Amino acid sequence: MTTSNICMLSILASILDIIIYMEYLKKLHIAVTEYTYIQYIGIIAAAVADTVSYLDFLLNNRYYLYIIPICILVVVYMKSQNICLIITSAIYHISTSAAICVIVRFCMETYSLVRIEDKHMSDMNREMLTIIIIKILLSIIINIYERYVEINYGNTAGMAIALVSLSLTIVMIISSRIGYAYPETRHSIIMLIIALWLLSNVMAIIINMIEQNNRYSYELIMLERERETNIKVYDNIRSGQEELRNIRHDIKNRLNALRVAIADNDTTAVLDYLDSMIGSVDNVKGKIYCNNLLINNILTYKLNNLDDNIQLECQADVSENLEIDMGDIGVIIGNLLDNSIKAVRDIKEGAYIHITISESIGRLIIIIENNYMRNNEKKPVSYYIDHGRGVNNVRRLVKKYGGTYKENVSENVYQTKVTIDM
């Protein structure tokens, strides 16, 4: 095998590392939507540094150059909304890569699959091929695992996973050095470094599960509070509308009486009072979006204070009675509208929100479309946490009714479609 073959395998392993890392960031909702030229250059630089780290490992059995791609990746994504997760995820992935290199080389050397000293290119070739295969298999296993357990954690959990992985990788490197110094301990060292690597992954799984349980419990508490708040708000709105209906009815009766009085007495003051009363009747007329009182109240409550520069189109064809818990429907529509309103709030001209709510064959269909402004402005972490939590609450309630939740994102247009079985 020539040196070029080893270089090509090292480049392939580096590209694989970068792809896995970027996909991982997408799962954590940290990935950049649009990369600048500088960021592309940074990603290429990280891949080059990773390649050099592999070559240094193959030729000199060293690992400290892996610090360089960590630093470059942090710089590339440093303008993202959560720099802490950027750092911890970079440390975790690079330390995992180094750990795989330690295990592969030490095991293959111990069992005479490659030479320990005076390595040939063929030895390095076998090592790199094995490393690449293990990385691919590990990536597949993680994707399968994520189908059943969501991988999504906060700063504390991310820091814990990164520190555990980095610490155990350092211990593995030190242990391998002991194995080189004392060949009679190599088999024991193999068992130790494999156990440490498994422990690192098990600890990551445990930390992620604890984080998910805490997040799930917190979201359930917040969801229940939101439901209770919405129920109270909508009850108050409903009571207010019923009261307005009573007032309208009473005023109209009084107007009829005043008209009779006017006909008999022809009093100018009475006519002025009549005009005032008629004006008050017009003023109490509220916006009617649909016949369903609950959904109409939700739409009225959320849309009444929209800025004048936002074009609103709302078509709601819903029957008066729906077999859906009013608290649940309040959370679903309320969160969708909140996210849509937040998205158009920064648009100075041409902002719009289009809402369609309809029934079809036992299903309630909600479609909300709005435009949004793409920019690189750094938003507070709470903005993304609140948005993510609201979407998670909607997804959970939609799943409760056996419905579907779909998002369609195109150039500056964001559409959410929800179907709920009734």
C-alpha positions as CSV (number, residue, x, y, z in Angstrom):
1,M,0.0,0.0,0.0
2,T,1.3,3.5,-0.8
3,T,1.2,6.6,1.3
4,S,-1.5,8.0,-0.9
5,N,-3.9,5.2,0.0
6,I,-3.4,6.0,3.7
7,C,-4.0,9.7,3.0
8,M,-7.2,8.9,1.1
9,L,-8.5,6.7,4.0
10,S,-7.6,9.4,6.5
11,I,-9.5,12.0,4.4
12,L,-12.5,9.7,4.1
13,A,-12.5,9.2,7.9
14,S,-12.3,12.9,8.5
15,I,-15.2,13.7,6.1
16,L,-17.2,11.0,7.9
17,D,-16.4,12.7,11.2
18,I,-17.6,16.1,10.0
19,I,-20.8,14.7,8.5
20,I,-21.6,12.8,11.7
21,Y,-20.9,16.0,13.7
22,M,-23.1,18.3,11.6
23,E,-25.9,15.8,11.6
24,Y,-25.7,15.6,15.3
25,L,-25.9,19.4,15.6
26,K,-29.1,19.3,13.5
27,K,-30.6,16.8,15.9
28,L,-29.8,19.3,18.7
29,H,-31.4,22.1,16.6
30,I,-28.1,24.0,16.6
31,A,-27.2,23.6,12.9
32,V,-26.7,26.8,10.9
33,T,-29.5,27.3,8.3
34,E,-27.2,29.1,5.8
35,Y,-23.5,28.8,5.9
36,T,-21.2,31.7,5.0
37,Y,-18.0,31.3,2.9
38,I,-16.0,31.7,6.1
39,Q,-17.9,28.9,7.8
40,Y,-17.4,26.7,4.7
41,I,-13.7,27.4,4.9
42,G,-13.7,26.6,8.6
43,I,-15.4,23.3,8.0
44,I,-12.8,22.4,5.4
45,A,-10.1,23.5,7.8
46,A,-11.6,21.2,10.5
47,A,-11.6,18.3,8.1
48,V,-7.9,19.0,7.2
49,A,-7.0,19.2,10.8
50,D,-8.8,15.9,11.5
51,T,-6.9,14.3,8.6
52,V,-3.6,15.5,10.0
53,S,-4.6,14.1,13.4
54,Y,-5.3,10.7,11.9
55,L,-2.0,10.7,10.1
56,D,-0.2,11.7,13.2
57,F,-1.9,8.8,15.0
58,L,-1.0,6.3,12.3
59,L,2.6,7.4,12.0
60,N,3.5,8.5,15.5
61,N,0.8,6.9,17.7
62,R,0.0,10.4,19.1
63,Y,-3.4,11.9,19.9
64,Y,-2.9,15.5,21.1
65,L,-3.4,17.0,17.6
66,Y,-7.1,16.1,18.0
67,I,-7.4,19.4,20.0
68,I,-7.0,21.4,16.8
69,P,-10.3,20.2,15.0
70,I,-12.2,20.7,18.3
71,C,-11.1,24.4,18.4
72,I,-11.8,24.9,14.7
73,L,-15.4,23.4,15.0
74,V,-16.1,25.6,18.0
75,V,-15.0,28.7,16.0
76,V,-17.1,27.7,13.0
77,Y,-20.3,27.4,15.1
78,M,-19.5,30.0,17.8
79,K,-22.2,32.4,16.6
80,S,-24.9,29.8,17.1
81,Q,-27.5,30.2,19.9
82,N,-25.8,27.8,22.3
83,I,-22.0,27.9,22.4
84,C,-21.9,25.6,25.4
85,L,-23.5,22.7,23.5
86,I,-21.2,23.4,20.5
87,I,-18.1,23.0,22.7
88,T,-19.4,19.9,24.5
89,S,-20.6,18.2,21.4
90,A,-17.2,18.9,19.6
91,I,-15.3,17.5,22.6
92,Y,-17.6,14.4,22.8
93,H,-17.2,13.6,19.1
94,I,-13.5,14.1,18.8
95,S,-12.8,12.2,22.0
96,T,-15.0,9.3,20.8
97,S,-13.0,9.3,17.6
98,A,-9.7,9.2,19.5
99,A,-11.0,6.4,21.7
100,I,-11.9,4.3,18.7
101,C,-8.4,4.7,17.3
102,V,-6.9,3.6,20.6
103,I,-9.1,0.5,20.8
104,V,-8.6,-0.5,17.2
105,R,-4.8,-0.2,17.2
106,F,-4.2,-1.7,20.6
107,C,-6.5,-4.7,19.9
108,M,-5.1,-5.4,16.4
109,E,-1.5,-5.2,17.6
110,T,-2.2,-7.5,20.6
111,Y,-3.8,-10.2,18.4
112,S,-1.1,-9.9,15.8
113,L,-3.4,-8.5,13.1
114,V,-0.9,-5.7,12.5
115,R,2.7,-5.1,13.5
116,I,3.5,-3.3,16.8
117,E,6.8,-1.9,15.6
118,D,8.1,-1.0,12.1
119,K,4.6,-0.8,10.7
120,H,4.1,-1.3,7.0
121,M,1.6,0.7,5.0
122,S,-0.6,-2.4,4.8
123,D,-0.9,-2.4,8.6
124,M,-2.0,1.3,8.7
125,N,-4.4,0.6,5.9
126,R,-6.1,-2.2,7.9
127,E,-6.2,0.0,10.9
128,M,-7.9,2.9,9.1
129,L,-10.4,0.6,7.3
130,T,-11.4,-0.9,10.7
131,I,-11.7,2.5,12.2
132,I,-14.0,3.7,9.3
133,I,-16.2,0.6,9.5
134,I,-16.6,0.9,13.3
135,K,-17.5,4.6,12.9
136,I,-20.2,3.7,10.3
137,L,-21.6,0.9,12.4
138,L,-21.6,3.2,15.5
139,S,-23.5,5.9,13.5
140,I,-26.1,3.3,12.4
141,I,-26.6,2.1,15.9
142,I,-27.0,5.6,17.2
143,N,-29.6,6.4,14.5
144,I,-31.5,3.2,15.4
145,Y,-31.3,4.1,19.1
146,E,-32.7,7.6,18.4
147,R,-35.8,6.1,16.8
148,Y,-36.8,5.0,20.2
149,V,-35.2,7.5,22.5
150,E,-34.8,11.2,21.6
151,I,-31.2,12.5,21.8
152,N,-31.7,16.1,23.0
153,Y,-30.1,17.5,26.1
154,G,-29.3,20.8,27.8
155,N,-26.0,22.4,28.8
156,T,-25.6,20.5,32.1
157,A,-26.2,17.1,30.5
158,G,-24.0,18.0,27.5
159,M,-21.2,19.1,29.7
160,A,-21.4,15.9,31.8
161,I,-21.4,13.6,28.7
162,A,-18.4,15.5,27.2
163,L,-16.4,15.4,30.4
164,V,-17.1,11.7,31.0
165,S,-16.1,10.9,27.4
166,L,-13.0,13.0,27.5
167,S,-11.8,11.7,30.9
168,L,-12.3,8.1,30.0
169,T,-10.6,8.6,26.6
170,I,-7.5,10.0,28.4
171,V,-7.5,7.1,30.8
172,M,-7.7,4.7,27.8
173,I,-4.7,6.4,26.2
174,I,-2.7,6.2,29.4
175,S,-3.7,2.6,29.8
176,S,-2.5,1.8,26.3
177,R,0.9,3.4,27.1
178,I,1.2,1.1,30.1
179,G,0.4,-1.8,27.8
180,Y,3.3,-0.8,25.5
181,A,5.6,-0.5,28.4
182,Y,4.6,-3.8,30.0
183,P,3.7,-6.2,27.2
184,E,2.6,-8.9,29.7
185,T,-0.3,-6.7,30.7
186,R,-1.7,-6.2,27.1
187,H,-4.6,-8.6,27.4
188,S,-5.7,-7.1,30.7
189,I,-5.3,-3.6,29.2
190,I,-7.5,-4.6,26.3
191,M,-10.3,-5.7,28.6
192,L,-9.8,-2.4,30.5
193,I,-10.0,0.0,27.6
194,I,-13.0,-1.8,26.0
195,A,-14.7,-1.7,29.4
196,L,-13.9,2.1,29.6
197,W,-15.3,2.7,26.1
198,L,-18.5,0.8,26.9
199,L,-18.8,2.7,30.2
200,S,-18.4,6.0,28.3
201,N,-21.3,5.1,26.0
202,V,-23.5,3.7,28.8
203,M,-22.9,6.8,30.9
204,A,-23.9,8.9,27.9
205,I,-27.1,6.9,27.5
206,I,-27.9,7.2,31.2
207,I,-27.3,10.9,31.3
208,N,-29.5,11.4,28.2
209,M,-32.3,9.3,29.7
210,I,-32.2,11.3,32.9
211,E,-32.3,14.5,30.9
212,Q,-35.2,13.3,28.8
213,N,-37.2,12.2,31.9
214,N,-36.6,15.6,33.6
215,R,-37.5,17.4,30.4
216,Y,-40.6,15.3,29.9
217,S,-41.8,15.9,33.5
218,Y,-41.2,19.6,33.3
219,E,-43.0,19.8,30.0
220,L,-46.0,17.9,31.4
221,I,-46.2,20.3,34.3
222,M,-46.0,23.3,32.0
223,L,-48.5,21.8,29.6
224,E,-51.0,21.3,32.4
225,R,-50.5,24.8,33.6
226,E,-51.0,26.1,30.1
227,R,-54.2,24.1,29.7
228,E,-55.6,25.4,33.0
229,T,-54.7,29.0,32.0
230,N,-56.3,28.6,28.6
231,I,-59.5,27.2,30.1
232,K,-59.8,30.1,32.4
233,V,-59.0,32.6,29.7
234,Y,-61.5,31.1,27.3
235,D,-64.2,30.8,30.0
236,N,-63.7,34.5,30.7
237,I,-64.0,35.4,27.0
238,R,-67.1,33.2,26.6
239,S,-68.7,34.9,29.6
240,G,-67.8,38.3,28.2
241,Q,-69.4,37.5,24.9
242,E,-72.6,36.1,26.5
243,E,-72.7,39.3,28.6
244,L,-72.4,41.4,25.4
245,R,-75.2,39.5,23.8
246,N,-77.4,40.3,26.8
247,I,-76.4,43.9,26.6
248,R,-77.2,44.1,22.9
249,H,-80.6,42.6,23.5
250,D,-81.3,45.0,26.3
251,I,-80.2,48.0,24.3
252,K,-82.3,47.1,21.4
253,N,-85.4,46.8,23.6
254,R,-84.6,50.2,25.0
255,L,-84.2,51.6,21.5
256,N,-87.6,50.5,20.5
257,A,-89.1,52.2,23.6
258,L,-87.2,55.3,22.7
259,R,-88.5,55.4,19.2
260,V,-92.0,55.3,20.5
261,A,-91.2,58.2,22.8
262,I,-89.7,60.1,19.9
263,A,-92.8,59.6,17.8
264,D,-95.0,60.9,20.6
265,N,-92.9,63.8,22.0
266,D,-90.4,64.7,19.2
267,T,-87.7,65.4,21.7
268,T,-84.3,66.3,20.3
269,A,-82.5,65.1,23.4
270,V,-84.1,61.7,23.1
271,L,-83.0,61.5,19.5
272,D,-79.4,62.3,20.5
273,Y,-79.6,59.6,23.2
274,L,-81.0,57.2,20.6
275,D,-78.0,57.9,18.3
276,S,-75.6,57.3,21.2
277,M,-77.3,54.0,22.0
278,I,-77.2,52.8,18.4
279,G,-73.5,53.7,18.3
280,S,-72.8,51.7,21.4
281,V,-74.5,48.7,19.9
282,D,-72.2,49.0,16.9
283,N,-69.2,49.2,19.1
284,V,-69.9,46.0,20.9
285,K,-69.9,44.0,17.8
286,G,-67.0,41.5,17.9
287,K,-65.1,39.8,15.1
288,I,-66.8,36.5,14.1
289,Y,-64.3,34.0,12.6
290,C,-66.4,30.8,12.8
291,N,-69.6,29.4,14.4
292,N,-67.6,27.4,17.0
293,L,-67.6,29.6,20.0
294,L,-64.4,28.1,21.5
295,I,-62.2,28.4,18.4
296,N,-63.7,31.8,17.6
297,N,-62.6,33.0,21.1
298,I,-59.1,31.6,20.6
299,L,-58.7,33.3,17.3
300,T,-60.2,36.6,18.6
301,Y,-57.9,36.5,21.7
302,K,-54.7,35.8,19.7
303,L,-55.4,38.0,16.6
304,N,-57.0,41.1,18.0
305,N,-53.7,42.8,18.8
306,L,-51.9,42.1,15.5
307,D,-49.8,44.9,14.2
308,D,-51.3,46.9,11.3
309,N,-48.5,45.9,8.9
310,I,-49.4,42.2,9.2
311,Q,-51.8,41.0,6.5
312,L,-54.2,38.5,8.0
313,E,-56.4,36.0,6.2
314,C,-58.5,33.6,8.3
315,Q,-60.9,31.1,7.0
316,A,-62.5,29.0,9.7
317,D,-65.4,26.6,8.7
318,V,-66.0,24.7,11.9
319,S,-69.2,23.3,13.4
320,E,-70.5,24.6,16.8
321,N,-69.7,21.3,18.6
322,L,-66.4,19.4,18.4
323,E,-65.5,16.2,20.3
324,I,-62.2,17.7,21.4
325,D,-61.2,18.9,24.8
326,M,-61.3,22.7,24.8
327,G,-58.1,22.9,26.8
328,D,-56.2,20.7,24.3
329,I,-57.5,22.6,21.2
330,G,-56.5,25.9,23.0
331,V,-53.0,24.7,23.5
332,I,-52.7,23.5,19.9
333,I,-54.1,26.5,18.1
334,G,-52.6,28.9,20.7
335,N,-49.0,27.6,20.3
336,L,-49.3,27.5,16.5
337,L,-50.5,31.1,16.4
338,D,-47.9,32.3,18.9
339,N,-45.1,30.8,16.8
340,S,-46.5,32.3,13.7
341,I,-46.9,35.8,15.2
342,K,-43.3,35.7,16.6
343,A,-42.0,34.8,13.1
344,V,-43.7,37.8,11.4
345,R,-43.1,40.3,14.1
346,D,-39.6,41.4,12.8
347,I,-40.8,41.8,9.2
348,K,-41.3,45.5,8.4
349,E,-43.1,45.1,5.1
350,G,-45.1,42.3,3.5
351,A,-45.7,40.3,6.6
352,Y,-48.6,37.9,6.4
353,I,-50.4,35.1,8.3
354,H,-52.9,32.8,6.5
355,I,-55.0,30.6,8.7
356,T,-57.3,27.8,7.4
357,I,-59.3,25.7,9.8
358,S,-61.8,23.2,8.5
359,E,-63.5,19.8,9.0
360,S,-63.2,16.8,6.7
361,I,-64.4,13.3,7.3
362,G,-64.2,13.3,11.1
363,R,-61.0,15.3,11.2
364,L,-60.1,18.9,12.2
365,I,-57.6,20.3,9.8
366,I,-55.5,23.4,10.8
367,I,-53.1,25.0,8.3
368,I,-51.2,28.1,9.3
369,E,-48.8,29.7,6.9
370,N,-46.6,32.8,7.4
371,N,-43.5,34.3,5.9
372,Y,-40.4,34.9,8.0
373,M,-37.2,36.8,7.8
374,R,-33.9,35.0,7.6
375,N,-31.1,36.7,9.4
376,N,-28.0,35.8,11.3
377,E,-29.1,37.8,14.4
378,K,-28.3,35.9,17.5
379,K,-31.4,35.3,19.6
380,P,-31.5,34.4,23.3
381,V,-31.5,30.7,24.1
382,S,-35.0,31.1,25.8
383,Y,-36.4,32.0,22.3
384,Y,-35.5,28.6,20.9
385,I,-36.4,26.7,24.1
386,D,-39.9,28.3,24.2
387,H,-40.4,27.6,20.5
388,G,-39.3,24.0,20.9
389,R,-41.3,23.4,24.0
390,G,-44.4,24.8,22.3
391,V,-44.0,22.5,19.3
392,N,-43.4,19.5,21.5
393,N,-46.6,20.2,23.4
394,V,-48.5,20.4,20.1
395,R,-46.9,17.2,18.8
396,R,-47.8,15.4,22.1
397,L,-51.5,16.5,22.0
398,V,-51.8,15.7,18.2
399,K,-50.5,12.2,18.9
400,K,-53.0,11.9,21.7
401,Y,-55.8,12.2,19.2
402,G,-54.1,10.0,16.6
403,G,-53.5,13.0,14.3
404,T,-50.5,14.3,12.3
405,Y,-48.1,17.3,12.6
406,K,-46.2,18.4,9.5
407,E,-43.9,21.4,8.8
408,N,-43.1,22.6,5.4
409,V,-40.3,25.2,5.1
410,S,-39.4,26.9,1.8
411,E,-37.8,30.2,0.9
412,N,-39.0,32.6,3.6
413,V,-42.3,30.7,3.9
414,Y,-43.2,28.5,6.9
415,Q,-46.3,26.3,6.9
416,T,-47.6,24.1,9.6
417,K,-50.4,21.5,9.0
418,V,-52.1,19.7,11.8
419,T,-54.8,17.1,11.5
420,I,-56.8,15.9,14.6
421,D,-59.1,12.9,14.6
422,M,-62.4,13.7,16.3
